[in-house]
Amino acid sequence: MKIALVSYWCVPYTGGVSTYVLALRKGLEDRGHEVDILSHNETGQNYHVVDKGKSIDKQAVLTPIMQYMGLRFNEKSLNYDSWLAAMDGERIAFRQALSEFSLKEYDLIHAQDVISAIGVSEVKPRTTPLIVTLHGKLEAEWRLQGYISDDTLSEQWGNALDHYGSMVGDWNIYPSKWLKQQYESTGLMNDIQMDVIPYGFDTLSFLHKSTNGIITTKPEGVKLLVCPARLDQVKGHDVLFHALSLLLKNRSDWICWLIGDGPLRDSLEQVMNQYNLEGHVKFLGHRNDMAALLKEADYVVVPSIHDNFPFVVMESQAMGKPIIASAVGGIPEMITHGENGLLVPAGRADLLCSQIHKLFNDDSLRKRLANKARSYGLKKWSLDKMCDRTLQLYEKALQVKRGEVN
């Protein structure tokens, strides 16, 4: 089977969608299938077929479209929304790029977000099955990031995008029961085939990578907290900083590494300074040695305000690390509080601090959580299981398209 995995988001990149797509490609190729990944490249400046030498200059496609968008949304109007115009232009440009890559050669197409799903549905052959994995709801994330507010055209557009993109495929995949419920709660999904298939990854390969040398090592005599997440509003770094400032009032035998980069780096560095955390918090930026960095960690913290099914929880569990995470999205499906990790309500810096302090003071609890996490992670997050279930779904979709089943 020749399969196209299509993502509006950058591949490769530090983030869950890219990690999922690359893991799925490996699993499918190991089973003898030919797989292409169509996406933005790692810089976001081109559209490309990953590792195949095919690329389209983004600006050549986007510039004429944005000239049209200025007219469409009336940029001279007092109500002109430049963000909305830019995002709809991005959507249309990505669809144009997909048409230039030609989707006729694929037996099946698997989109990774509503923007790519809509684009694929409008340019693919009618007989080609379209599977859509929904990794989140864009409207909710954009609202938390401040791009969307109530009773605006942007809000209507974001909701419409989520709805339409979730309806154009032959089958929807959700990584978590929570996300499936988010879409079902709209009451508009009755005719859509849906499955929950949790993420998986190559745990043995990841553990092997942890033995590779790294540049950054943990200082002696301190406890190391690690927070791997893009520097984005939804990841809750400001809550973490508040919690760490409270922790610092009681003890100073710790440091915290932030692994990842993003639009909030400058403002988060200011917040760090305001809380007098300069000697305890270190921004490591974008890294390609996540496994080795996690091996150094004593604890992993995931303070998200909004999340779905973060890979960092899976990776940390496989590495046998005690995790303190927000009880949001699909995370309670990954962590049982007090069993293989600790959960705190999102946004509660005081409770986050309390749980960190609890782990620091209770070594037997730390060891028990770490052992349970490792056992659970190695058993639960199997790449083979994810790929086998996904392939079963592909076969069903192909059979429906061929008229073999209803």
LODREN-272845 format. One record per residue (C-alpha): x, z, y; residue number from 1; residue in three letters. Coordinates in steps of 0.02 Angstrom, whole numbers, padded with zeros to 5 digits. Each point is the difference from the previous one (the first is absolute). Example, Ala and Ser with C-alpha at 12.3 -4.5 7.8 and 13.67 -1.06 7.14 Angstrom:
<atoms>
- 00615:00390:-00225:1:ala $
- 00069:-00033:00172:2:ser $
</atoms>
This chain:
<atoms>
- 00000:00000:00000:1:met $
- 00061:-00038:00176:2:lys $
- -00053:00138:00118:3:ile $
- 00012:00019:00189:4:ala $
- 00009:00176:00071:5:leu $
- -00048:-00015:00184:6:val $
- 00030:00133:00132:7:ser $
- -00022:-00007:00189:8:tyr $
- 00124:00145:00009:9:trp $
- 00187:-00025:-00013:10:cys $
- 00082:-00016:-00171:11:val $
- 00129:00069:-00030:12:pro $
- -00025:00152:00110:13:tyr $
- -00003:00189:-00011:14:thr $
- -00181:00039:-00039:15:gly $
- -00129:00014:-00137:16:gly $
- -00066:-00179:00002:17:val $
- 00173:-00077:-00015:18:ser $
- 00049:00124:-00136:19:thr $
- -00159:-00040:-00097:20:tyr $
- 00018:-00188:00016:21:val $
- 00182:-00002:-00054:22:leu $
- -00037:00115:-00148:23:ala $
- -00148:-00106:-00053:24:leu $
- 00105:-00159:00010:25:arg $
- 00131:00077:-00113:26:lys $
- -00129:00056:-00126:27:gly $
- -00087:-00169:-00004:28:leu $
- 00164:-00097:-00013:29:glu $
- 00056:00113:-00142:30:asp $
- -00156:-00058:-00091:31:arg $
- 00045:-00183:00023:32:gly $
- -00104:-00046:00153:33:his $
- 00064:-00095:00152:34:glu $
- -00030:00097:00160:35:val $
- 00020:-00045:00184:36:asp $
- -00019:00122:00144:37:ile $
- -00066:-00074:00163:38:leu $
- 00016:00113:00152:39:ser $
- 00085:00036:00165:40:his $
- 00187:00018:-00024:41:asn $
- 00089:00166:00028:42:glu $
- 00021:-00031:00187:43:thr $
- -00179:-00059:00025:44:gly $
- 00064:-00157:00087:45:gln $
- -00037:-00124:-00139:46:asn $
- -00122:-00031:-00141:47:tyr $
- 00089:-00025:-00165:48:his $
- -00007:-00011:-00189:49:val $
- 00108:00148:-00050:50:val $
- 00166:-00049:-00080:51:asp $
- -00050:-00184:-00014:52:lys $
- 00080:-00071:00158:53:gly $
- -00167:-00055:00074:54:lys $
- -00032:00055:00179:55:ser $
- -00109:-00045:00150:56:ile $
- 00046:00046:00178:57:asp $
- -00137:00118:00058:58:lys $
- 00008:-00041:00184:59:gln $
- -00024:-00185:-00032:60:ala $
- -00167:00043:-00081:61:val $
- -00051:00146:00110:62:leu $
- 00037:-00066:00176:63:thr $
- -00135:-00136:00009:64:pro $
- -00124:00117:-00082:65:ile $
- 00030:00135:00129:66:met $
- -00027:-00126:00140:67:gln $
- -00170:-00032:-00076:68:tyr $
- -00034:00187:-00023:69:met $
- 00026:00028:00187:70:gly $
- -00144:-00120:00032:71:leu $
- -00107:00066:-00142:72:arg $
- 00007:00181:00059:73:phe $
- 00006:-00046:00185:74:asn $
- 00163:00083:00052:75:glu $
- -00056:-00003:00182:76:lys $
- -00148:00111:-00039:77:ser $
- 00003:00185:00047:78:leu $
- -00050:00038:-00180:79:asn $
- 00141:-00102:-00076:80:tyr $
- 00076:00089:-00150:81:asp $
- 00177:-00063:-00023:82:ser $
- 00024:00095:-00164:83:trp $
- -00156:-00078:-00076:84:leu $
- 00050:-00174:00056:85:ala $
- 00175:00023:-00071:86:ala $
- -00062:00066:-00167:87:met $
- -00128:-00137:-00024:88:asp $
- 00134:-00126:00045:89:gly $
- 00112:00079:-00132:90:glu $
- -00138:-00016:-00129:91:arg $
- -00030:-00184:00038:92:ile $
- 00187:-00040:00003:93:ala $
- 00024:00081:-00171:94:phe $
- -00142:-00103:-00071:95:arg $
- 00082:-00157:00072:96:gln $
- 00166:00045:-00083:97:ala $
- -00087:00024:-00167:98:leu $
- -00074:-00175:00012:99:ser $
- 00174:-00070:00032:100:glu $
- 00071:00090:-00153:101:phe $
- -00136:-00084:-00105:102:ser $
- -00094:00111:-00120:103:leu $
- -00052:-00138:-00120:104:lys $
- 00144:00032:-00120:105:glu $
- -00055:00176:-00047:106:tyr $
- -00112:00049:-00146:107:asp $
- -00049:00162:00087:108:leu $
- 00027:00078:00171:109:ile $
- 00012:00188:00030:110:his $
- -00018:00052:00183:111:ala $
- 00062:00170:00061:112:gln $
- -00104:00031:00157:113:asp $
- -00156:-00062:00088:114:val $
- 00095:-00117:00117:115:ile $
- 00085:-00093:-00142:116:ser $
- -00160:00005:-00104:117:ala $
- -00100:-00085:00137:118:ile $
- 00137:-00127:00030:119:gly $
- 00018:-00042:-00184:120:val $
- -00188:-00015:-00025:121:ser $
- -00010:-00130:00139:122:glu $
- 00140:-00114:-00062:123:val $
- 00014:00020:-00190:124:lys $
- -00082:-00117:-00126:125:pro $
- -00176:00057:-00044:126:arg $
- 00041:00015:-00185:127:thr $
- 00150:00116:00024:128:thr $
- -00041:00184:-00031:129:pro $
- 00036:00119:00143:130:leu $
- 00041:00182:-00039:131:ile $
- 00011:00122:00147:132:val $
- 00091:00166:-00004:133:thr $
- -00056:00107:00145:134:leu $
- 00136:00125:00046:135:his $
- -00097:00079:00143:136:gly $
- -00125:-00032:00140:137:lys $
- 00077:-00082:00152:138:leu $
- -00133:00061:00122:139:glu $
- 00037:00182:-00045:140:ala $
- 00188:-00020:00020:141:glu $
- -00015:-00097:00162:142:trp $
- -00115:00135:00070:143:arg $
- 00127:00136:-00039:144:leu $
- 00136:-00106:00079:145:gln $
- -00102:-00014:00159:146:gly $
- -00035:-00187:-00005:147:tyr $
- -00187:00020:-00030:148:ile $
- -00127:00115:00082:149:ser $
- -00188:00025:-00018:150:asp $
- -00126:-00128:00061:151:asp $
- 00126:-00137:00037:152:thr $
- 00017:-00180:-00056:153:leu $
- 00161:00051:-00089:154:ser $
- -00095:00128:-00103:155:glu $
- -00130:-00131:-00050:156:gln $
- 00137:-00124:-00044:157:trp $
- 00096:00127:-00104:158:gly $
- -00154:00050:-00098:159:asn $
- -00049:-00182:-00026:160:ala $
- 00175:-00041:-00061:161:leu $
- -00002:00142:-00127:162:asp $
- -00174:-00048:-00059:163:his $
- 00025:-00188:-00011:164:tyr $
- 00172:00016:-00080:165:gly $
- -00070:00115:-00134:166:ser $
- -00137:-00126:-00043:167:met $
- 00094:-00165:-00018:168:val $
- 00088:00031:-00166:169:gly $
- -00060:-00018:-00179:170:asp $
- 00062:00175:-00040:171:trp $
- 00059:00150:00103:172:asn $
- 00134:00122:-00056:173:ile $
- 00015:00173:00077:174:tyr $
- 00151:00112:-00033:175:pro $
- -00105:00158:00019:176:ser $
- -00176:00059:-00034:177:lys $
- -00004:00065:00179:178:trp $
- 00028:-00173:00076:179:leu $
- -00129:-00079:-00115:180:lys $
- -00125:00129:00061:181:gln $
- 00044:-00041:00182:182:gln $
- -00053:-00180:-00026:183:tyr $
- -00149:00042:-00110:184:glu $
- -00066:00119:00134:185:ser $
- -00041:-00150:00109:186:thr $
- -00138:-00045:-00124:187:gly $
- 00051:-00184:00007:188:leu $
- 00106:-00015:-00158:189:met $
- -00134:-00010:-00135:190:asn $
- 00042:-00178:-00055:191:asp $
- 00189:00019:-00002:192:ile $
- 00098:00027:-00161:193:gln $
- 00113:00151:00025:194:met $
- 00132:00097:-00096:195:asp $
- 00111:00149:00039:196:val $
- 00178:-00034:-00058:197:ile $
- 00125:00131:00059:198:pro $
- 00172:-00055:00055:199:tyr $
- 00145:-00002:-00120:200:gly $
- 00185:-00032:00016:201:phe $
- 00156:-00018:-00106:202:asp $
- 00040:00184:-00015:203:thr $
- 00156:-00021:-00108:204:leu $
- 00075:-00127:00120:205:ser $
- -00038:00116:00146:206:phe $
- 00083:00147:-00085:207:leu $
- 00151:-00108:-00039:208:his $
- 00016:-00046:00184:209:lys $
- 00010:00185:00043:210:ser $
- 00175:00003:-00077:211:thr $
- 00065:-00129:00125:212:asn $
- 00112:00066:00137:213:gly $
- -00072:00034:00173:214:ile $
- 00072:00022:00171:215:ile $
- -00108:00150:00047:216:thr $
- 00024:00162:-00098:217:thr $
- -00080:00170:00019:218:lys $
- 00100:00134:00091:219:pro $
- 00049:00150:-00104:220:glu $
- -00098:00162:00007:221:gly $
- -00165:-00066:00072:222:val $
- -00168:-00050:-00072:223:lys $
- -00038:-00185:00022:224:leu $
- -00175:-00060:00042:225:leu $
- -00026:-00189:-00008:226:val $
- -00143:-00094:00083:227:cys $
- 00001:-00184:-00050:228:pro $
- -00127:-00096:00106:229:ala $
- -00006:-00131:00136:230:arg $
- 00000:00077:00174:231:leu $
- -00182:-00033:00035:232:asp $
- -00144:00104:00069:233:gln $
- -00089:00009:-00168:234:val $
- 00149:00081:-00088:235:lys $
- -00014:00166:00092:236:gly $
- 00179:00027:00059:237:his $
- -00060:00094:00154:238:asp $
- -00089:00124:-00115:239:val $
- 00158:00017:-00103:240:leu $
- 00104:00035:00156:241:phe $
- -00123:00135:00054:242:his $
- 00009:00078:-00173:243:ala $
- 00191:-00006:00002:244:leu $
- 00004:00083:00171:245:ser $
- -00103:00143:-00074:246:leu $
- 00115:00008:-00150:247:leu $
- 00153:00010:00112:248:leu $
- -00065:00163:00073:249:lys $
- 00020:00081:-00171:250:asn $
- 00150:-00087:-00075:251:arg $
- 00130:-00131:00039:252:ser $
- 00077:-00036:-00171:253:asp $
- -00076:-00173:-00014:254:trp $
- 00007:-00180:00061:255:ile $
- -00125:-00142:-00006:256:cys $
- 00040:-00185:-00024:257:trp $
- -00123:-00130:00063:258:leu $
- 00019:-00159:-00103:259:ile $
- -00078:-00153:00080:260:gly $
- -00021:-00081:00169:261:asp $
- -00143:-00057:00109:262:gly $
- -00078:-00012:00172:263:pro $
- -00004:00188:00032:264:leu $
- 00186:00034:-00020:265:arg $
- 00037:00023:00185:266:asp $
- -00150:00112:00031:267:ser $
- 00034:00102:-00157:268:leu $
- 00179:00029:00056:269:glu $
- -00071:00072:00161:270:gln $
- -00119:00112:-00098:271:val $
- 00146:00057:-00107:272:met $
- 00094:00050:00157:273:asn $
- -00151:00089:00072:274:gln $
- -00010:00107:-00157:275:tyr $
- 00190:00032:00005:276:asn $
- 00022:-00075:-00173:277:leu $
- 00153:-00108:00039:278:glu $
- 00113:00092:-00121:279:gly $
- -00127:00001:-00140:280:his $
- -00083:-00172:00001:281:val $
- 00094:-00162:-00032:282:lys $
- -00070:-00176:00018:283:phe $
- 00077:-00106:-00138:284:leu $
- -00095:-00159:00046:285:gly $
- -00037:-00141:-00122:286:his $
- 00092:00026:-00165:287:arg $
- 00020:-00097:-00162:288:asn $
- 00060:00150:-00102:289:asp $
- -00161:00099:-00013:290:met $
- 00031:00056:-00179:291:ala $
- 00171:00070:00042:292:ala $
- -00066:00088:00155:293:leu $
- -00143:00078:-00098:294:leu $
- 00126:00063:-00128:295:lys $
- 00084:00098:00139:296:glu $
- -00165:00079:00055:297:ala $
- -00054:00176:-00045:298:asp $
- -00178:-00031:00060:299:tyr $
- -00106:-00149:00055:300:val $
- -00130:00013:00137:301:val $
- -00141:-00126:00031:302:val $
- -00095:00057:00157:303:pro $
- -00113:-00154:00017:304:ser $
- -00155:00002:00110:305:ile $
- -00067:-00153:-00090:306:his $
- 00065:-00073:-00163:307:asp $
- -00055:-00084:-00160:308:asn $
- 00116:00014:-00150:309:phe $
- 00178:00020:00065:310:pro $
- 00141:-00061:-00110:311:phe $
- 00110:00140:00064:312:val $
- -00107:00125:-00096:313:val $
- 00022:-00101:-00160:314:met $
- 00187:-00020:00027:315:glu $
- 00024:00183:00042:316:ser $
- -00096:00054:-00154:317:gln $
- 00105:-00113:-00112:318:ala $
- 00156:00076:00078:319:met $
- -00065:00175:-00038:320:gly $
- -00016:00058:00180:321:lys $
- -00124:00133:00061:322:pro $
- -00118:-00084:00125:323:ile $
- -00100:00071:00145:324:ile $
- -00129:-00128:00057:325:ala $
- -00157:-00018:00104:326:ser $
- -00162:00000:-00099:327:ala $
- -00057:-00168:00069:328:val $
- -00052:-00166:-00075:329:gly $
- 00052:-00023:-00180:330:gly $
- 00137:00134:00004:331:ile $
- -00111:00132:-00086:332:pro $
- -00014:-00125:-00145:333:glu $
- 00190:00007:-00015:334:met $
- 00034:00185:00028:335:ile $
- -00089:00148:-00076:336:thr $
- 00030:00146:00118:337:his $
- 00110:00133:-00076:338:gly $
- 00028:-00105:-00156:339:glu $
- 00114:-00147:00045:340:asn $
- 00009:00022:00189:341:gly $
- -00079:00088:00148:342:leu $
- -00140:-00066:00111:343:leu $
- -00043:00048:00179:344:val $
- -00140:-00059:00116:345:pro $
- 00056:-00143:00110:346:ala $
- 00051:00047:00176:347:gly $
- 00025:00186:-00037:348:arg $
- 00179:00036:00054:349:ala $
- -00022:00186:-00031:350:asp $
- -00051:-00026:-00181:351:leu $
- 00134:-00130:-00028:352:leu $
- 00129:00123:00063:353:cys $
- -00071:00136:-00112:354:ser $
- 00014:-00109:-00156:355:gln $
- 00179:-00053:00041:356:ile $
- 00047:00182:00026:357:his $
- -00086:00046:-00163:358:lys $
- 00105:-00125:-00097:359:leu $
- 00160:00053:00086:360:phe $
- -00031:00180:-00056:361:asn $
- -00061:-00031:-00177:362:asp $
- 00131:-00086:-00107:363:asp $
- -00102:00019:-00160:364:ser $
- -00146:-00091:00084:365:leu $
- 00118:-00137:00059:366:arg $
- 00068:-00028:-00175:367:lys $
- -00173:00002:-00080:368:arg $
- -00070:-00126:00124:369:leu $
- 00154:-00110:-00020:370:ala $
- -00012:-00002:-00190:371:asn $
- -00186:-00034:-00001:372:lys $
- 00021:-00137:00131:373:ala $
- 00134:-00087:-00101:374:arg $
- -00100:00006:-00163:375:ser $
- -00157:-00063:00087:376:tyr $
- 00088:-00135:00101:377:gly $
- 00094:-00078:-00146:378:leu $
- -00159:-00004:-00105:379:lys $
- -00127:-00050:00133:380:lys $
- 00084:-00132:00109:381:trp $
- 00042:-00130:-00131:382:ser $
- 00036:-00176:00062:383:leu $
- -00051:-00068:-00171:384:asp $
- -00170:00084:00011:385:lys $
- -00032:-00068:00176:386:met $
- 00054:-00177:-00048:387:cys $
- -00097:-00002:-00164:388:asp $
- -00161:00053:00085:389:arg $
- 00028:-00124:00142:390:thr $
- 00029:-00143:-00123:391:leu $
- -00159:00046:-00094:392:gln $
- -00093:-00016:00163:393:leu $
- 00084:-00169:00036:394:tyr $
- -00059:-00065:-00168:395:glu $
- -00178:00056:00034:396:lys $
- 00000:-00086:00169:397:ala $
- 00068:-00162:-00076:398:leu $
- -00132:00005:-00136:399:gln $
- -00137:00020:00129:400:val $
- 00067:-00147:00100:401:lys $
- 00005:-00107:-00158:402:arg $
- -00179:00049:-00039:403:gly $
- 00048:00087:-00163:404:glu $
- -00084:00164:00051:405:val $
- -00129:00050:00131:406:asn $
</atoms>
